Amino acid sequence: MHNSPEPGAIKKLYGGLEGGGTKFVCAVGSGPDEIIEEIRFPTTSPDETLGRAIAFFQKYSLSAIGLAPFGPLDLNPASATYGSITATPKPGWSGTNLVSAFRHAFDFPLAFDLDVNAAAFGEYSWVPGNRGLDSLVYFTIGTGIGAGSIINGKVIHGLTHPEAGHMRLPHDLSKDPFPGFCPFHGDCFEGMASGPALARRWGYPAETLPDEHPAWDLEAAYIAYALVNVILMLSPQRIVLGGGVMEHLPLFPSIREKVRGLLNGYIASPVFAGTLEEFILPPALGKRSGILGAIALAKTLSEKG
């Protein structure tokens, strides 16, 4: 993608990296409407993949880079392994330290966070309707499930980073005997509602299932359970649902209806007097929330000095 602004319009350029298990996306620019160059390439070995990313960024004079790979990650700056991917099932990537690799190549600030946290920060930073909020939660529901949470304008970190995709949900085995697909927890949220879980349960990829298939009502129910947990724990002002599974747009009205039913009038907010269309909604940035969030992380870090 090449959107060339007028000469002199960009004073500072930032790099963004969104690293997934199947592909990496790298971009340079200053915001959604000022992207100078964006590339995508397959995730292969760490040396090859990171080397390709570093070579891309070295072509530019940048103020900072935001690194937003898949996890789990070590996000503790005091840790000896800060900047690394930890116990990932992606072969060859456990222990890979992105921050160290980039630090050897660049001497400017490097922001580092989980890919879904970057997506949450992208939606929060670049979407005008979100900028006045104190809190927002972004779920990605696709090959895996994860959530990034913004509270008081900042991404939540803790011991590591939240793993909302692995929360436990009610599972009625008489209605849904599927044991779950998560290698760690079986029938956690990701184990029941991710894209691979749908394919394993029904025998077909989610994108091939027709609208009237019972898969979708069950999927909406599991997502609604998860959202109610998050609503009751974090009280977010907006929930954004992205990822490949959520490209099935009829899920949204079904999820909103089920969330309302599960809460049963308990939350005293005028938000729940409406349709919930502005409370539970698709990402305004589409599939670019993550890469634009990585740029937003870089920009924010650079501006802090």
C-alpha contacts under 8 A as a table, 3 or more apart, distances in Angstrom:
res1	aa1	res2	aa2	distance
1	M	35	I	7.23
1	M	36	I	7.44
1	M	37	E	5.80
1	M	38	E	5.50
1	M	39	I	7.83
2	H	35	I	6.31
2	H	36	I	5.32
2	H	37	E	5.40
2	H	38	E	7.39
3	N	33	D	7.07
3	N	34	E	5.96
3	N	35	I	5.59
3	N	36	I	5.81
3	N	37	E	7.84
4	S	34	E	6.82
4	S	35	I	7.30
4	S	36	I	6.03
5	P	9	A	6.22
5	P	10	I	7.47
5	P	34	E	6.35
6	E	9	A	5.45
7	P	10	I	7.58
8	G	11	K	6.67
10	I	13	L	6.94
10	I	30	S	7.03
10	I	34	E	7.97
12	K	30	S	6.82
12	K	62	L	6.98
12	K	63	S	6.33
13	L	28	V	6.57
13	L	29	G	5.13
13	L	30	S	5.37
13	L	61	S	7.07
13	L	62	L	5.06
13	L	63	S	6.00
13	L	64	A	7.76
14	Y	28	V	5.63
14	Y	29	G	5.46
14	Y	30	S	5.81
14	Y	62	L	5.34
14	Y	63	S	5.69
14	Y	64	A	5.31
14	Y	65	I	5.71
14	Y	66	G	7.82
14	Y	295	I	5.97
14	Y	298	A	6.22
14	Y	299	K	6.40
15	G	26	C	7.29
15	G	27	A	5.76
15	G	28	V	4.52
15	G	29	G	6.63
15	G	57	F	6.88
15	G	62	L	6.73
15	G	64	A	6.32
15	G	65	I	4.30
15	G	66	G	6.15
15	G	294	A	7.66
15	G	295	I	5.79
15	G	298	A	6.98
16	G	26	C	5.66
16	G	27	A	5.23
16	G	28	V	6.34
16	G	65	I	5.55
16	G	66	G	4.77
16	G	67	L	6.23
16	G	68	A	7.73
16	G	291	I	5.83
16	G	292	L	7.04
16	G	293	G	7.78
16	G	294	A	4.65
16	G	295	I	4.51
16	G	298	A	7.18
17	L	24	F	7.15
17	L	25	V	5.74
17	L	26	C	4.56
17	L	27	A	6.64
17	L	53	A	7.89
17	L	65	I	7.58
17	L	66	G	6.13
17	L	67	L	4.96
17	L	68	A	5.74
17	L	69	P	7.32
17	L	291	I	6.13
17	L	294	A	6.11
17	L	295	I	7.84
18	E	24	F	5.79
18	E	25	V	5.13
18	E	26	C	6.50
18	E	67	L	6.62
18	E	68	A	4.86
18	E	69	P	5.45
18	E	70	F	7.98
18	E	115	D	6.21
18	E	290	G	6.13
18	E	291	I	5.28
18	E	294	A	6.81
19	G	23	K	6.52
19	G	24	F	4.43
19	G	25	V	6.38
19	G	43	T	7.88
19	G	67	L	7.90
19	G	68	A	6.09
19	G	69	P	3.94
19	G	70	F	5.78
19	G	115	D	7.05
20	G	23	K	5.15
20	G	24	F	5.60
20	G	43	T	7.13
20	G	69	P	6.09
20	G	70	F	5.33
20	G	115	D	7.85
21	G	24	F	7.92
21	G	43	T	6.17
21	G	70	F	6.72
21	G	90	K	6.77
22	T	42	P	5.83
22	T	43	T	5.04
22	T	44	T	7.98
23	K	40	R	6.69
23	K	41	F	5.54
23	K	42	P	4.24
23	K	43	T	4.64
24	F	40	R	5.63
24	F	41	F	5.54
24	F	42	P	6.20
24	F	43	T	6.00
24	F	49	T	7.82
25	V	38	E	7.16
25	V	39	I	5.77
25	V	40	R	4.51
25	V	41	F	6.80
25	V	291	I	6.89
26	C	38	E	5.64
26	C	39	I	5.42
26	C	40	R	6.51
26	C	53	A	6.73
26	C	56	F	7.74
26	C	291	I	7.23
27	A	35	I	7.01
27	A	36	I	7.53
27	A	37	E	5.63
27	A	38	E	4.15
27	A	39	I	6.45
27	A	291	I	7.11
27	A	295	I	7.95
28	V	35	I	5.87
28	V	36	I	5.62
28	V	37	E	5.56
28	V	38	E	6.56
28	V	57	F	7.61
28	V	295	I	7.77
29	G	34	E	5.44
29	G	35	I	4.21
29	G	36	I	5.23
29	G	37	E	7.30
29	G	295	I	7.57
30	S	33	D	7.96
30	S	34	E	5.57
30	S	35	I	6.57
30	S	295	I	7.14
30	S	299	K	7.67
31	G	34	E	5.18
31	G	35	I	6.49
31	G	126	W	7.64
31	G	292	L	6.93
31	G	295	I	7.11
31	G	296	A	7.43
32	P	35	I	6.42
32	P	126	W	7.31
32	P	292	L	6.51
35	I	38	E	7.21
42	P	49	T	7.64
43	T	46	P	7.89
43	T	49	T	5.93
44	T	48	E	6.61
44	T	49	T	5.81
45	S	48	E	5.37
45	S	49	T	5.91
45	S	92	G	6.79
45	S	93	W	7.52
46	P	49	T	5.19
46	P	50	L	5.77
46	P	51	G	7.99
46	P	92	G	7.27
46	P	93	W	6.31
46	P	96	T	6.94
47	D	50	L	5.51
47	D	51	G	5.74
48	E	51	G	5.11
48	E	52	R	6.15
49	T	52	R	5.27
49	T	53	A	6.42
50	L	53	A	4.98
50	L	54	I	6.05
50	L	98	L	7.61
50	L	101	A	7.63
51	G	54	I	5.14
51	G	55	A	6.12
52	R	55	A	5.19
52	R	56	F	6.32
53	A	56	F	5.15
53	A	57	F	6.49
54	I	57	F	5.26
54	I	58	Q	6.12
54	I	102	F	6.96
54	I	105	A	7.26
55	A	58	Q	5.15
55	A	59	K	7.01
56	F	59	K	5.95
57	F	60	Y	5.76
57	F	62	L	7.97
58	Q	61	S	7.52
62	L	65	I	7.39
62	L	108	F	7.91
63	S	108	F	6.37
63	S	109	P	7.24
63	S	299	K	7.93
63	S	302	S	6.55
64	A	108	F	5.69
64	A	109	P	4.92
64	A	110	L	5.75
64	A	111	A	7.56
64	A	298	A	5.18
64	A	299	K	6.83
64	A	301	L	7.53
64	A	302	S	6.03
65	I	109	P	6.75
65	I	110	L	5.09
65	I	111	A	6.24
65	I	294	A	7.65
65	I	295	I	6.93
65	I	297	L	7.98
65	I	298	A	4.98
66	G	110	L	5.87
66	G	111	A	4.53
66	G	112	F	5.99
66	G	113	D	7.93
66	G	294	A	4.58
66	G	295	I	5.61
66	G	296	A	7.54
66	G	297	L	5.48
66	G	298	A	4.44
67	L	98	L	7.78
67	L	99	V	7.91
67	L	110	L	7.08
67	L	111	A	5.89
67	L	112	F	4.81
67	L	113	D	6.44
67	L	294	A	6.15
68	A	112	F	6.00
68	A	113	D	5.09
68	A	114	L	5.11
68	A	115	D	4.49
68	A	117	N	7.99
68	A	118	A	6.23
68	A	290	G	7.62
68	A	291	I	7.93
68	A	294	A	5.95
69	P	113	D	7.24
69	P	114	L	5.70
69	P	115	D	5.08
70	F	73	L	7.70
70	F	85	I	7.66
70	F	114	L	6.09
70	F	115	D	5.53
71	G	85	I	5.77
71	G	86	T	7.04
71	G	88	T	6.60
71	G	114	L	6.22
71	G	115	D	7.63
72	P	85	I	5.78
72	P	86	T	5.50
72	P	87	A	6.49
72	P	88	T	6.34
72	P	114	L	7.66
73	L	83	G	7.04
73	L	84	S	5.77
73	L	85	I	4.52
73	L	86	T	5.47
73	L	113	D	7.75
73	L	114	L	6.82
73	L	160	T	7.20
73	L	161	H	7.75
74	D	79	S	7.63
74	D	81	T	6.58
74	D	82	Y	5.09
74	D	83	G	5.76
74	D	84	S	5.52
74	D	85	I	6.44
74	D	86	T	6.56
74	D	160	T	6.40
75	L	82	Y	5.75
75	L	83	G	6.26
75	L	84	S	7.96
75	L	112	F	7.41
75	L	113	D	6.88
75	L	157	H	7.94
75	L	160	T	6.03
75	L	161	H	7.50
76	N	79	S	5.38
76	N	82	Y	5.65
76	N	160	T	7.07
77	P	82	Y	5.47
77	P	83	G	7.85
78	A	82	Y	7.04
79	S	82	Y	5.06
81	T	84	S	5.93
81	T	97	N	7.36
82	Y	97	N	7.60
82	Y	99	V	7.67
83	G	97	N	5.31
83	G	98	L	5.73
83	G	99	V	4.74
83	G	100	S	6.86
83	G	112	F	6.84
84	S	95	G	5.75
84	S	96	T	5.26
84	S	97	N	3.77
84	S	98	L	5.84
84	S	99	V	7.03
85	I	88	T	6.95
85	I	93	W	6.92
85	I	94	S	5.68
85	I	95	G	5.38
85	I	96	T	5.44
85	I	97	N	6.33
85	I	98	L	7.75
86	T	94	S	5.11
86	T	95	G	5.25
86	T	96	T	7.54
87	A	94	S	5.30
87	A	95	G	7.36
88	T	91	P	7.71
88	T	93	W	6.80
88	T	94	S	5.43
89	P	94	S	7.67
90	K	93	W	5.81
90	K	94	S	7.29
91	P	94	S	7.37
93	W	96	T	5.38
97	N	100	S	5.48
97	N	101	A	6.41
98	L	101	A	5.13
98	L	102	F	6.17
99	V	102	F	5.22
99	V	103	R	5.82
99	V	110	L	7.25
99	V	112	F	7.33
100	S	103	R	4.96
100	S	104	H	6.36
101	A	104	H	5.50
101	A	105	A	6.91
102	F	105	A	5.09
102	F	106	F	5.99
102	F	110	L	7.97
103	R	106	F	5.26
103	R	107	D	6.42
103	R	110	L	7.80
104	H	107	D	7.77
109	P	298	A	7.62
109	P	301	L	7.06
109	P	302	S	6.56
110	L	298	A	6.78
110	L	301	L	7.79
111	A	297	L	6.05
111	A	298	A	5.54
111	A	301	L	6.51
112	F	297	L	7.98
113	D	117	N	6.44
113	D	118	A	6.54
114	L	117	N	5.14
114	L	118	A	6.28
114	L	161	H	7.90
115	D	118	A	5.10
115	D	119	A	6.33
115	D	290	G	6.15
116	V	119	A	4.88
116	V	120	A	6.25
116	V	138	Y	7.25
116	V	139	F	7.35
116	V	140	T	6.83
116	V	146	G	6.40
116	V	147	A	5.92
116	V	148	G	5.27
116	V	290	G	6.75
117	N	120	A	5.08
117	N	121	F	6.18
117	N	138	Y	7.78
117	N	147	A	7.00
117	N	148	G	4.17
117	N	149	S	6.83
117	N	155	V	6.63
118	A	121	F	4.95
118	A	122	G	5.96
118	A	148	G	7.53
118	A	289	S	7.49
118	A	290	G	5.30
118	A	291	I	7.51
118	A	292	L	7.90
118	A	293	G	4.52
118	A	294	A	5.43
118	A	297	L	7.16
119	A	122	G	4.97
119	A	123	E	6.31
119	A	138	Y	7.04
119	A	148	G	7.32
119	A	288	R	7.98
119	A	289	S	4.56
119	A	290	G	3.90
119	A	291	I	7.31
119	A	292	L	7.47
119	A	293	G	5.16
119	A	294	A	7.64
120	A	123	E	5.32
120	A	124	Y	6.16
120	A	136	L	7.33
120	A	137	V	6.51
120	A	138	Y	4.95
120	A	147	A	7.97
120	A	148	G	5.36
120	A	149	S	6.56
120	A	150	I	6.97
120	A	155	V	7.97
120	A	289	S	7.30
120	A	290	G	7.66
120	A	293	G	7.11
121	F	124	Y	4.92
121	F	125	S	5.79
121	F	148	G	7.98
121	F	150	I	7.13
121	F	155	V	7.05
121	F	293	G	5.27
121	F	296	A	7.15
121	F	297	L	7.40
122	G	125	S	5.14
122	G	126	W	5.84
122	G	127	V	7.79
122	G	289	S	5.28
122	G	290	G	6.45
122	G	291	I	7.83
122	G	292	L	5.47
122	G	293	G	3.43
122	G	294	A	7.20
122	G	296	A	6.23
123	E	126	W	5.75
123	E	127	V	5.55
123	E	130	N	7.06
123	E	283	P	6.97
123	E	284	A	6.95
123	E	285	L	6.70
123	E	289	S	6.06
123	E	293	G	7.13
124	Y	127	V	6.11
124	Y	130	N	5.23
124	Y	131	R	5.78
124	Y	136	L	7.13
124	Y	150	I	7.83
125	S	128	P	7.87
125	S	130	N	7.32
125	S	131	R	6.08
125	S	293	G	7.55
125	S	296	A	6.73
126	W	130	N	7.89
126	W	131	R	7.44
126	W	296	A	7.94
127	V	130	N	5.47
127	V	131	R	6.56
127	V	284	A	6.85
127	V	285	L	7.62
128	P	131	R	5.44
128	P	132	G	7.88
129	G	132	G	6.92
130	N	133	L	5.50
130	N	136	L	7.96
133	L	136	L	7.23
133	L	153	G	7.69
133	L	237	Q	6.75
134	D	150	I	7.49
134	D	151	I	5.91
134	D	152	N	4.67
134	D	153	G	5.59
134	D	237	Q	7.30
135	S	149	S	7.40
135	S	150	I	5.10
135	S	151	I	4.53
135	S	152	N	6.02
135	S	153	G	6.62
135	S	235	S	7.91
135	S	236	P	5.01
135	S	237	Q	5.48
135	S	238	R	6.97
136	L	149	S	5.92
136	L	150	I	5.07
136	L	151	I	6.88
136	L	236	P	5.26
136	L	237	Q	5.79
136	L	238	R	4.90
136	L	239	I	5.88
136	L	240	V	7.64
137	V	147	A	6.74
137	V	148	G	5.74
137	V	149	S	4.39
137	V	150	I	6.16
137	V	236	P	6.46
137	V	238	R	6.44
137	V	239	I	4.86
137	V	240	V	6.22
138	Y	147	A	5.39
138	Y	148	G	5.18
138	Y	149	S	6.38
138	Y	239	I	5.85
138	Y	240	V	4.66
138	Y	241	L	5.97
138	Y	242	G	7.31
139	F	145	I	7.10
139	F	146	G	5.72
139	F	147	A	4.27
139	F	148	G	6.56
139	F	239	I	7.59
139	F	240	V	6.20
139	F	241	L	4.94
139	F	242	G	5.98
139	F	243	G	7.75
140	T	144	G	7.60
140	T	145	I	5.52
140	T	146	G	5.49
140	T	147	A	6.28
140	T	241	L	6.05
140	T	242	G	4.64
140	T	243	G	4.56
140	T	244	G	7.98
141	I	144	G	6.21
141	I	145	I	4.68
141	I	146	G	6.97
141	I	193	A	7.71
141	I	194	S	5.97
141	I	195	G	7.42
141	I	241	L	7.24
141	I	242	G	6.18
141	I	243	G	4.67
141	I	244	G	6.45
141	I	245	V	5.72
141	I	246	M	6.51
142	G	145	I	6.16
142	G	194	S	5.38
142	G	195	G	5.01
142	G	196	P	7.99
142	G	243	G	4.82
142	G	244	G	4.66
142	G	245	V	5.10
142	G	246	M	7.59
143	T	194	S	5.84
143	T	195	G	5.09
143	T	196	P	6.10
143	T	244	G	7.52
144	G	165	G	7.58
144	G	190	E	6.11
144	G	194	S	5.50
144	G	195	G	7.11
144	G	196	P	7.93
145	I	164	A	7.70
145	I	165	G	4.61
145	I	166	H	7.80
145	I	189	F	7.53
145	I	190	E	5.27
145	I	194	S	6.13
146	G	163	E	6.19
146	G	164	A	5.74
146	G	165	G	4.55
147	A	162	P	7.35
147	A	163	E	6.86
147	A	164	A	5.64
147	A	165	G	6.67
148	G	155	V	7.10
148	G	156	I	7.47
148	G	162	P	7.47
149	S	155	V	5.73
149	S	156	I	5.71
150	I	153	G	5.70
150	I	154	K	5.13
150	I	155	V	4.52
150	I	156	I	6.05
151	I	154	K	5.40
151	I	155	V	6.46
151	I	156	I	6.63
151	I	236	P	7.92
156	I	161	H	7.12
156	I	162	P	7.51
157	H	160	T	6.11
157	H	161	H	4.86
157	H	162	P	6.85
158	G	161	H	5.71
158	G	162	P	7.30
163	E	166	H	5.87
163	E	167	M	7.46
164	A	167	M	5.43
165	G	188	C	7.49
165	G	189	F	5.50
165	G	190	E	5.23
166	H	185	H	7.46
166	H	188	C	5.17
166	H	189	F	5.39
166	H	190	E	5.85
166	H	191	G	7.78
167	M	188	C	5.68
167	M	189	F	5.73
167	M	226	A	7.49
168	R	187	D	7.29
168	R	188	C	4.68
168	R	189	F	6.13
169	L	187	D	7.82
169	L	188	C	6.26
169	L	189	F	6.32
169	L	222	Y	7.18
169	L	225	Y	6.59
169	L	226	A	6.95
170	P	225	Y	7.68
171	H	176	D	7.29
171	H	187	D	7.63
172	D	175	K	5.53
172	D	176	D	5.97
172	D	177	P	7.57
173	L	176	D	4.79
173	L	177	P	4.43
173	L	178	F	7.34
174	S	177	P	6.06
178	F	192	M	7.91
178	F	201	R	6.23
179	P	186	G	6.34
179	P	187	D	5.93
180	G	186	G	4.58
180	G	187	D	4.07
180	G	188	C	7.16
180	G	191	G	4.61
180	G	192	M	5.10
180	G	197	A	6.77
181	F	186	G	5.46
181	F	187	D	6.63
181	F	190	E	7.55
181	F	191	G	4.20
181	F	192	M	6.50
181	F	196	P	7.53
181	F	197	A	5.47
181	F	200	R	7.75
182	C	185	H	5.41
182	C	186	G	4.50
182	C	187	D	6.59
182	C	188	C	6.94
182	C	190	E	6.50
182	C	191	G	4.22
182	C	192	M	7.89
183	P	186	G	6.04
185	H	188	C	5.77
185	H	191	G	7.29
186	G	191	G	5.62
186	G	192	M	7.99
187	D	190	E	7.54
187	D	191	G	4.83
187	D	192	M	5.44
188	C	191	G	4.96
188	C	192	M	6.16
189	F	192	M	5.32
189	F	193	A	5.86
189	F	194	S	7.62
189	F	222	Y	7.09
189	F	223	I	7.82
189	F	226	A	7.24
190	E	193	A	5.37
190	E	194	S	5.04
190	E	197	A	7.57
191	G	194	S	6.43
191	G	197	A	5.93
192	M	197	A	5.58
192	M	198	L	7.35
192	M	222	Y	7.57
193	A	197	A	5.82
193	A	198	L	6.31
193	A	219	E	5.99
193	A	222	Y	6.68
193	A	223	I	7.34
194	S	197	A	5.12
194	S	198	L	6.33
194	S	245	V	7.39
195	G	198	L	5.19
195	G	199	A	6.32
195	G	205	P	7.37
195	G	206	A	6.31
195	G	244	G	7.54
195	G	245	V	6.14
196	P	199	A	5.03
196	P	200	R	6.04
196	P	205	P	7.65
197	A	200	R	5.12
197	A	201	R	5.99
198	L	201	R	5.21
198	L	202	W	6.05
198	L	203	G	7.86
198	L	204	Y	7.65
198	L	205	P	6.92
198	L	206	A	5.99
198	L	215	A	7.52
199	A	202	W	5.47
199	A	203	G	5.22
199	A	204	Y	4.84
199	A	205	P	4.57
199	A	206	A	5.96
200	R	203	G	5.36
200	R	204	Y	7.30
202	W	215	A	7.53
204	Y	208	T	6.67
204	Y	209	L	7.10
205	P	208	T	5.62
205	P	209	L	7.07
206	A	209	L	5.45
206	A	245	V	7.02
207	E	245	V	7.60
207	E	248	H	7.58
209	L	213	H	6.31
209	L	215	A	7.80
210	P	213	H	5.46
211	D	216	W	7.21
211	D	250	P	7.56
212	E	216	W	7.60
213	H	216	W	6.21
213	H	217	D	7.96
214	P	217	D	5.59
214	P	218	L	6.55
215	A	218	L	5.33
215	A	219	E	6.01
216	W	219	E	4.89
216	W	220	A	6.04
216	W	251	L	6.85
217	D	220	A	5.15
217	D	221	A	6.27
217	D	251	L	7.94
217	D	254	S	7.35
218	L	221	A	5.06
218	L	222	Y	6.46
219	E	222	Y	5.32
219	E	223	I	6.26
220	A	223	I	5.16
220	A	224	A	5.97
220	A	251	L	6.02
220	A	252	F	7.94
220	A	254	S	6.10
220	A	255	I	5.01
220	A	258	K	7.54
221	A	224	A	5.07
221	A	225	Y	6.25
221	A	255	I	6.81
221	A	258	K	6.60
222	Y	225	Y	5.15
222	Y	226	A	6.41
223	I	226	A	5.14
223	I	227	L	6.19
223	I	255	I	6.86
224	A	227	L	5.03
224	A	228	V	6.10
224	A	255	I	5.43
224	A	256	R	7.47
224	A	258	K	5.95
224	A	259	V	5.14
224	A	262	L	7.96
225	Y	228	V	5.28
225	Y	229	N	6.43
225	Y	259	V	7.25
225	Y	262	L	7.68
226	A	229	N	5.19
226	A	230	V	6.45
227	L	230	V	5.06
227	L	231	I	5.99
227	L	259	V	7.20
228	V	231	I	4.93
228	V	232	L	6.07
228	V	259	V	6.24
228	V	262	L	7.26
228	V	263	L	6.99
229	N	232	L	5.32
229	N	233	M	6.16
230	V	233	M	5.06
230	V	234	L	5.65
230	V	235	S	7.05
230	V	236	P	7.80
231	I	234	L	5.58
231	I	235	S	4.64
231	I	236	P	6.12
232	L	235	S	5.77
236	P	239	I	6.90
237	Q	279	F	6.88
238	R	278	E	7.35
238	R	279	F	4.73
238	R	280	I	6.33
239	I	279	F	5.89
239	I	280	I	4.86
239	I	281	L	6.56
240	V	279	F	7.94
240	V	280	I	5.86
240	V	281	L	5.15
240	V	282	P	5.47
240	V	283	P	5.68
241	L	246	M	6.59
241	L	280	I	7.17
241	L	281	L	6.13
241	L	282	P	5.16
241	L	283	P	6.41
242	G	245	V	7.84
242	G	246	M	5.67
242	G	247	E	7.55
242	G	282	P	5.98
242	G	283	P	5.88
242	G	286	G	7.63
242	G	287	K	7.72
243	G	246	M	5.57
243	G	247	E	6.96
243	G	287	K	7.67
244	G	247	E	5.39
244	G	248	H	7.95
245	V	248	H	6.07
246	M	249	L	6.23
246	M	251	L	6.98
246	M	252	F	7.95
246	M	282	P	7.73
248	H	251	L	6.07
249	L	252	F	5.83
250	P	253	P	6.23
250	P	254	S	6.94
251	L	254	S	5.28
251	L	255	I	5.99
252	F	255	I	5.15
252	F	256	R	6.19
252	F	280	I	7.51
252	F	281	L	7.10
253	P	256	R	5.12
253	P	257	E	6.17
254	S	257	E	5.20
254	S	258	K	6.23
255	I	258	K	5.14
255	I	259	V	6.03
256	R	259	V	5.15
256	R	260	R	6.24
256	R	275	T	7.75
256	R	276	L	6.26
256	R	277	E	7.74
256	R	280	I	6.85
257	E	260	R	5.27
257	E	261	G	6.29
258	K	261	G	4.97
258	K	262	L	6.08
259	V	262	L	5.16
259	V	263	L	6.18
260	R	263	L	5.32
260	R	264	N	6.19
260	R	265	G	7.35
260	R	272	F	7.34
261	G	264	N	5.04
261	G	265	G	7.88
263	L	266	Y	5.57
263	L	267	I	6.96
265	G	268	A	7.28
265	G	272	F	7.97
267	I	272	F	7.55
268	A	272	F	7.77
269	S	272	F	5.91
269	S	273	A	7.52
270	P	273	A	5.14
270	P	274	G	7.21
271	V	274	G	5.76
271	V	276	L	6.69
271	V	279	F	7.32
272	F	275	T	7.25
272	F	276	L	6.49
274	G	277	E	7.92
275	T	278	E	7.76
276	L	279	F	4.84
276	L	280	I	5.94
277	E	280	I	5.73
277	E	281	L	6.03
278	E	281	L	6.19
282	P	286	G	7.52
283	P	286	G	5.11
283	P	287	K	7.76
283	P	289	S	7.18
285	L	288	R	5.48
285	L	289	S	5.16
286	G	289	S	6.27
287	K	290	G	7.44
288	R	291	I	5.56
288	R	292	L	5.99
289	S	292	L	5.39
289	S	293	G	5.77
290	G	293	G	4.94
290	G	294	A	6.21
291	I	294	A	5.07
291	I	295	I	6.53
292	L	295	I	5.09
292	L	296	A	6.21
293	G	296	A	4.82
293	G	297	L	6.14
294	A	297	L	5.08
294	A	298	A	6.36
295	I	298	A	5.07
295	I	299	K	6.12
296	A	299	K	5.02
296	A	300	T	6.05
297	L	300	T	5.22
297	L	301	L	6.15
298	A	301	L	5.22
298	A	302	S	6.10
299	K	302	S	5.16
299	K	303	E	6.17
300	T	303	E	5.21
300	T	304	K	6.36
301	L	304	K	5.23
301	L	305	G	6.90
302	S	305	G	5.35
